[in-house]
Amino acid sequence: MMFRSYTFSFEEVRPEIPVLMEYLQIPDSESYVLVAEIVERTFDELKDSKEIIGGYRLLDCPEVNVKEGIVNGSSGCLHTGRKISGYMQGADRIALFLCTAGKTFTELSHAYQQNSDFLEAFVVESIGSATVENAMDKVQLYLEKEMMDQGKKITNRYSPGYCEWPLSGQRDLFAYIGDHPTGITINESCLMQPIKSVSGIIGIGDEVRKRSYGCDICNSTSCAYRNIRKKNQ
């Protein structure tokens, strides 16, 4: 199957202020006042953005080897580690996804940093992180609806660099996705460009489960999925 893509306006995926406060690590509305003007200015600069795009490619999944930490797809195997391969148990297909908030966030952040406006840069980075996760939430909902129509269930989404899946897993992931319209690339260090982008895997099958993210037992303080979990609580 070819890559199925969706494009969003910024208004469709603009972060709600309470969610953005989580990304900014702001505890209360009084503290938010200090960055409110920067947030609104950034929102205004992004209102006409046409760069927010995401989607997925579906592959057959003939085998999940939890012991070896491998998910086998019809294009090749992904060495996701035991934790994520365990979440994929029962999958007969997988969706490999990509989503980006676009290069504007990177350009704005770099411009602020060059002027030593580090607070503004941090705010832009946080808006970008929240925006791409909102966009990917929508992509995941589209996938879930498509699979429900086929009588299938899906897992939560998981990305290289998290849950013991090495960031180097990006190489195989991008190779198996193949051609796509998102404009996302990876460099030699397996970091994505534009920076505010996400990639990963979702399991599909009759018996798969959408498990809650294991944030209570994970020691990572920088994991994006902590914020996803908070949004859905």
Salt bridges, closest charged atoms under 4 A:
GLU11 OE2 - ARG14 NH1 3.89
GLU22 OE1 - LYS230 NZ 3.39
GLU37 OE2 - ARG41 NH1 3.91
ASP44 OD1 - LYS47 NZ 3.27
GLU51 OE2 - LYS103 NZ 2.97
ASP92 OD2 - LYS152 NZ 2.98
GLU125 OE1 - LYS196 NZ 3.00
GLU133 OE1 - ARG157 NH2 2.85
ASP137 OD1 - ARG157 NH2 2.89
ASP137 OD2 - LYS231 NZ 2.66
GLU144 OE2 - LYS210 NZ 3.05
GLU146 OE1 - ARG4 NH1 2.67
ASP149 OD2 - LYS145 NZ 3.00
GLU164 OE2 - LYS83 NZ 3.88
ASP206 OD1 - LYS152 NZ 3.32
ASP216 OD2 - ARG229 NH2 3.05
